[in-house]
């Protein structure tokens, strides 16, 4: 019998070309917007803060080609994020990131 175990992850890698105007920062603002959506922003977003289930700091690491979001345990465990159950979209206009969890 084979059992497939999907490990929760707390690191989400985003190619830099998805956010061409991203400033270099050590942390971002994270928002648990719904049971299936996380919002990440370089600046506080009042509209998100008003409806967020959780709001806090998301640490960032950077490589030559990508930005790596280091999600706090409270987010990664609540959403049970795995590599194959997320969709990432970005808005270069607002420098925001939306993570949808299936």
Secondary structure, 3 states (H helix, E strand, C coil): CCCCCCCCCCEEEEEHHHCCCCCCCCEEEEEEEECCEEEEECCCCHHHHHHCCEEEEEEEEECCCEEEEECCHHHHHHHCCCCCCEEEEEECCCCEEEEEEC
